[in-house]
Amino acid sequence: MYIDGEWVEASSGEYFSVENPATEEVFAEAPSAGARDVDRAVQAAYRAFKGWSEISLDDRRSLLRRAADMVEKRAEEIARYLTLEQGKPFKQAVNEVMNAAYALRYFSEEIFRIYGHVIPLPDKTHDSIVVWEPVGVVASITPWNYPVQLLSWKVGAALAAGCTIVAKPPSYTPISPIKFVECLADAGAPKGIVNVVTGSGRSVGEALVTHPLVRKITFTGSTEVGKRIMSLRLRA
């Protein structure tokens, strides 16, 4: 897992198996995280938020562009893992990874289009100004069918806006998302701005969406799980 700028194991030391769906053979293992690991990741993102939210827009854009270049350079490598763990034909897997690189590049330009508003008032001695500001730590939960591309949409948007993020990739397909985040790390992402915690939805996902320092949740998945997340969040 990637927490606070370091590649780490789960605090329990436990792992879960990742299978090739075509052969049902185990080809990899990923750390089986728990609430303690989630807290560590969220705390890291929370500490990193102030610095990242105040960094220059040029620096944000440069990071996302460097990461996009690395994703493109490593597209076939990432795609091989994607095919192994998900079963998508290799050509389609490469297309997904290239689309993820495009998403990072897209959001690198959106950074300069986060406009505010000036609202007319009847009293001409005052102005009403709306300014958009980053909200804080974002929790990201993504599904198995587009594990890299959907993660890129969430990571790219959050980082472009000045937020930090803790991502939980799907337990069926955790390896290709980890390889994607590796590109951000190698591109020079400041520690703590992007974190990845792997494990089951019940042990990782629930701890993540109920954490008091998480300010926004971005989720793609089933309606049933979406309702569960909303229920947990309302009770948190």
N, C-alpha and C positions, 0 to 999 in steps of 0.2 A: 504494500500500500504506500501511498505518498502522503505524508503528513508533515507540515511545517518545513518543507524543503528537504525532507529525508525519505529514503525508501526503507520501510520498517515492516516488521512482522506484526501480527496481532498480539496483544498483551497476553492472551492465553497460550500463544504458541501453536494454536491449532490451525489446520488448513482444511479446505474442502476441495473435492475433485472437480475437474472440468473435463467433460467428455466430448469426444467427436461424435456428433449425432449420426453420422453415416455408418460408423463402425461400432459405436458404443464403447470405444476404448478410451481410457483416461489418458490424456496427453499432457495435462498440466495440473497444477494446484495453485490455489489462491488463499491468502490469509482469511481466516474465519473470525471477523471482528465482532466486538460486543459494544455495550454502552460505554465502557471506559475508553475504547479507541475512538468512538464517535465524539465523545467529549473532548478528547485531546485534539482531534481535527477541527472541531468547531472553535475551540479556544484559540487555536493557531490562526484560523481565519479571522476571528474577532480581533486579535492583536495586530494582524496585518492590515486590517481595514483602514485605519486612519492614514497610514502612509500611502497605501494604494489609491485611496479616494482623493488624496491631495497631490498625487503625482501629475506631471504635465501631460496634456493630451497627446503630445508628440511621443512621449515615452510609452504611453499605453498603446498607441498605434504601432510603434516600432516593434514592441514585444509580439503583438498579434501577427504582424507581418512576418517576423522571423519564425514564429511557430508555424505559420502557414507554409512557409518555404520548406521547413523540416518535414512537415506532414507529407507534402508532395514528394520530397526526396525519398521518404521511407514508405511511400504508398504501397508498394508491392509487399514489403515486409509485414506491414500492419494488416494488409488484406489477407495474407496467408493465415495469420492467426484468426482473423474474422471467419474465413472459410472453415478452418479446422473446428472452431467452437460453435459455429452457427449453421454451417451447411450451405451458405450462399455460394453460388458459382463464383469462381475466382475473378472473372471479368467484372461481374456486378459488385464484388467486394472492393475491387480497385476503384470503381466508379464512386462507391459510397465514401471511401477515404478521400478521394479527390474532391468530392462535394463538401467534406468536412473542412478541407483546406480552404475551399472557396468561402465557406461560412465565416471562418476566422478573418479572411481578407475583407469580406463584406462588413463585418462588425468593426474592423479597424477603420473603415471610412465613416461608419455611422457615428463614431465618437464625435465627429465634428458637426453632427446634425442633431444634437440633443439641445433643441432650442427651447427657450422659455417664452412667455407671453407678456405683453403689456395690455392691460384691460382698461378701456376708456371708463372714466368716472364723470358723473355730473359736476363734481367739485373739481375745478381746474387747478386747484392748489395742491392736489395730491395725485399720485400715481399708484396704480395697483399692478404689481409685478409678480408673475409666477416663475419660480426658478426650480428646475428639476435637480434633485440631489440623489446620490446613491443611497440605498436603503440600509445596507449593512451586509450581514452574512446570508448567502443564498444556499439553500439545500436543493440538490438536484437528484432526481430519481428517474432513471431511463429504462426502457424495455429492451428485450433481446433482439427484436427484429431489425432495428437500425441502431446498434449499440454505439457506433462511432459518430455517425452523422447527427443523431439527436443530441448526443453529448456536446458536439461542437456548437450547436445552436445555443445551448444553455450556457456553456462556458464562455463562448464568444460574447454573448449579450451581457452577461454579468460583469465580465472583466472590462468591457468597453464602457459600461455605465459607471465604473469605479467601485463595484461591489467585489467582495471575495466569495469563494464558493467551496462547498464540500459536496463532492459527487459520490453517489452510490450507484455503480454500474450493476447491470443485471447479474445475478449469480450464475445463470447459464452461460453468459458470455462476458466474463470480466477481463479477459486478457487483452483483446484489441483496444478497449477503452483505456486500459493502463498504458499501452504502447502509445496511444494518442497523447495522453497527458505527459508521457516521457518527452515528447517533442516540445511541449511548453516548458518543462523543466530545463531541457537542454538549450532552449532559446533564451534562458536567463530570467525566468519568472521569479520575482522576489519570493522568498520563502513565506508560506502561509496563504498566498493569494488563491492558490488552487490546491485542493486536497482530494484524495480518493480513498474511500474506505470500502472494502469488499466484505460481503457476507449476505446472510438471508434478510429478507424484508422484515421479518419479525424481530430479529436481533439488531439489525443496523438501521433499517428504514424507520421503524417506530421510534427508536432513540433519536434519530436525526430530526424527524418532523416535530417532535415534542420538545426539543432542546430550547431552553429559554433565550438563548442568544441568536437563534435563527430568526431572521426577520422576513424572509420570503421563501416560498417553496415553489419550485418548478417541477412538475410531474407529467410524464407521459406514460400511460398504461391503461388498464381496464377501468371501466366505470366503478366496478365493485371496490377495487383498491383505492380509487379516487375518493369514494365515499368514506372509506375507512380512514384515509389520511385527514379528510376534513373533520371527521368526528374526533380523531385524536387531537387535532390542532385546536379545536374549540374547547376541549377539556384541559388542554395544557396550561 
